[in-house]
Every structure is written in C-alpha cells, then in structure tokens.
Amino acid sequence: MEYIYAALLLNKLGKEVTEEHITAVVKATGTNPDESQVKSLVASLKGVDIQKAISETAVMPAAGASAQGAAKPAEKKEEKKEEEAAEGLSALFG
C-alpha cells in the first residue's frame, strides 16, 4: 500500500512515477522498499493517467449512491402495500 501512496504523492507533486522516485519516497519513510513490488507498480501504471483514474473513481460511488437512493422510496412503497394487504387479510380471519 505504501507504494501506491508513493505513486499518488508523486503524481500530486507533478513528478514522474518511476522506480527511482518511488524507491526514494519509500526510503524516506524509513522502510526498505521491495524492488519487485516497485517494478510491478511502475509497470502497472505505465500508460495510466492517474488523475483521470482518480476522478472517474470518485464519481462512481456517488452515482451508485444516488441510484440506491432512488430505489429506496420504491422499496418502501412496496413494503407499505404488503403491510396493508396483510392487515386486510387479518381483518378477514380476525
């Protein structure tokens, strides 16, 4: 996780996300970086627009929450109808 944080920090500062830069950031925290993880991360991020990925990710949960919020009133209406139906049946069999 610290490698991802290092990449995000470098991106925020406008620095290039390279093996050397990530290694330097991780070393600055007092941790010995794992070279294979650094290489893997840099390879995974090659060609990725980090800022675009962040902005798209930030929008998705908000859209999902609004879709869930829209579904809740419909669910409440259905529950209310079921309760009314159950009350009507209980009156018949009292």
N, C-alpha and C positions, 0 to 999 in steps of 0.2 A: 504494500500500500504506500509505503514511503517513496517508492519510485514514481508512482503515479502523481503523488503530491509534488514531487520534484519537477515532473514534467509540466504540471499545471502552473507551478510557480514560475518556471522558465518562460512558459507561454505568456503569462500575465505580465512579465517584465519585458516582453518583446525579444527574448533571447531564443536562439535556435536550440531545439531539443536534440542534443547529441549525446553520445555515450560519455564524452568527457565532461559535459556540463552536468548531466545527471549524477555522475560519479562525484563531481565536486560538491554538489548540493548535499548529497547523502553523507559524504565525508564530513561536511561542515556541521552535521548534526551529531557527530561523534560515533557514527555507525560505520562499520566496514561493509561497503557495497558488494553485492554478489554480481560478479561480472556477467554471468549468463542471464540473470534477470534484467540487467541494464540493457544488454544486447537485444534481448527478446522484446522489451518495451519499445526501444528505438525502432526496431524492425516493424513492430505492430503499428506504430504511429506514423510510419513513412507514408506520405501522401494524404494524411488525415488533417483536415482543417479543424484544429482543436476548438477554436472559438465557435465555429459553426455547430460542431457536435454538442457543445455545452448549451448553446441557445436552443437547439432542437430538443434536447433532453429536458430542459427547463419548461418547455411549452407542453410536452406530452402529459405530464402528471396533471397539469391544470385542466387540460382538455378532458382527460379521463374523469377528473373530479366533477366537472360540470355535467358530463354525461351521466354520472352516477346520481348527481343531484337531481337531474331531470327525471330519472327513473323512480326516485323515492316517492313523489306525490302519487304516481300511478299505482305503486305498490300499496300505499296507504288506502287509496280508494277501493282497491280490490279487497283488502283486509276488512274494510268497513262494510262492504257488500256481503262478505262472508259472515260477518258477525250479525248483521241484520237478518240474513237468511237463517242463521242458527237460532236467533231469538224468535223468529216466526215459527219455526218448527217446534220449539219448546212450548210455545203457546198452544199449539195443536195437541201436544201429547201431555201437557201440563202436569 
